[in-house]
């Protein structure tokens, strides 16, 4: 039984609504879409060192209103890192924190 695999698998956001996010950025990923922007956007999620198909959930937490979630999977069996694009609907003119985690 392995308690702490080496290397430790990592899940991160690599692009949020057209803005690249550095892999070692640290801290939360947040966006604000200005008026006139299409609310249908894409969040790109990166999986590294899982070695399996990874079920993921993207959660959008707006400054006001309810959080929403969007589910996807990333096949990390061939490519490392592997990415997938998750279509989401972002609120306009509201700060939104974007989170990703396995489900």
C-alpha positions in Angstrom: 0.0 0.0 0.0 1.4 3.4 -1.0 0.4 6.3 1.3 2.2 9.1 -0.6 2.8 8.2 -4.2 5.9 9.6 -5.9 5.3 11.7 -7.9 2.2 13.1 -6.2 -0.7 13.4 -8.8 -1.7 17.0 -9.5 -4.9 18.5 -10.9 -4.9 22.1 -12.0 -6.5 24.7 -14.2 -4.4 25.6 -17.3 -6.8 28.0 -19.0 -9.8 29.9 -17.7 -12.1 31.7 -20.2 -9.3 32.3 -22.7 -6.6 33.2 -20.1 -3.6 30.9 -19.6 -2.8 29.9 -16.0 0.7 28.9 -15.2 1.0 25.3 -13.8 2.8 26.5 -10.7 0.7 29.7 -10.2 -0.5 28.8 -6.7 -3.5 30.5 -5.2 -7.1 30.6 -6.6 -8.0 31.2 -10.2 -10.6 34.0 -10.6 -12.2 35.7 -13.6 -14.6 38.6 -14.3 -16.3 38.7 -17.7 -17.1 42.2 -18.8 -20.5 43.2 -20.1 -21.0 42.1 -23.7 -18.9 38.9 -23.3 -20.4 35.6 -24.2 -21.1 33.7 -20.9 -20.4 30.3 -22.6 -16.7 29.8 -21.9 -14.2 26.9 -21.5 -12.1 25.9 -18.5 -9.1 23.7 -19.4 -8.1 21.3 -16.7 -4.7 19.6 -16.5 -4.1 16.2 -14.8 -0.5 15.1 -14.1 0.8 11.8 -12.8 -2.6 10.1 -12.2 -2.0 7.3 -14.7 -5.7 6.7 -15.1 -8.9 8.2 -16.3 -9.7 10.9 -13.8 -13.3 12.1 -13.1 -13.1 15.8 -12.3 -15.5 18.5 -11.2 -15.2 22.2 -12.0 -16.9 24.5 -9.5 -17.7 28.1 -10.2 -18.1 30.2 -7.0 -19.4 33.7 -7.8 -19.1 36.6 -5.4 -22.9 36.7 -5.2 -25.3 33.9 -6.0 -25.0 30.1 -5.9 -22.1 28.0 -6.9 -22.4 25.8 -10.0 -20.6 22.6 -11.0 -19.6 21.0 -14.2 -18.3 17.4 -14.5 -15.8 15.9 -17.0 -13.1 13.2 -17.3 -9.5 13.4 -18.2 -7.7 10.4 -19.7 -4.2 10.5 -18.1 -3.3 7.0 -19.2 -1.4 8.0 -22.4 -0.4 11.7 -22.1 1.2 13.1 -19.0 0.1 15.8 -18.4 -3.3 15.4 -20.1 -5.9 18.1 -20.5 -9.6 18.4 -21.2 -11.9 21.3 -21.9 -14.9 21.8 -19.7 -17.7 24.0 -21.2 -19.1 26.3 -18.5 -21.5 29.2 -18.2 -19.9 32.2 -16.3 -21.9 35.1 -14.9 -21.2 38.5 -16.4 -19.7 41.4 -14.3 -19.2 39.2 -11.3 -16.0 37.9 -9.9 -15.9 34.1 -10.0 -13.5 31.8 -8.2 -12.8 28.6 -10.2 -12.0 25.4 -8.4 -11.2 21.9 -9.7 -11.1 18.6 -7.9 -11.5 14.9 -8.4 -14.9 13.4 -7.8 
